[in-house]
Amino acid sequence: MKSIDNFHDRQKTSADAKARLVAKLASRPRADDPAVLARAAERKAAAEAREAARIARKEAQAAAELAARQAAAEQAAAAEAEKQQREADAKARRDERYAARKARVGKR
């Protein structure tokens, strides 16, 4: 009858485990418990703060990208203006040389 004892032992152990599980779940606070509601409110506030921080980071990144694009455009415009000024100076020097050559040829 040893197997019967083992079966009864296993059955008793299983029943005890189920009873402990039921007791554990029964002692768990309900959804309308103030402590549970407070924790839920804290989690919601933390999630909203994370979302606000994410939006702020995104806006700051967009502003930085816009500033970088504007700076690049200004730099390109300045470089173009400098190039045009160099070309104008070169043309003026060439025109001076041309005028000087014409003046020399005209004196002969």
Secondary structure, 3 states (H helix, E strand, C coil): CHHHHHHHHHHHHHHHHHHHHHHHHHCCCCCCCHHHHHHHHHHHHHHHHHHHHHHHHHHHHHHHHHHHHHHHHHHHHHHHHHHHHHHHHHHHHHHHHHHHHHHHHHHC
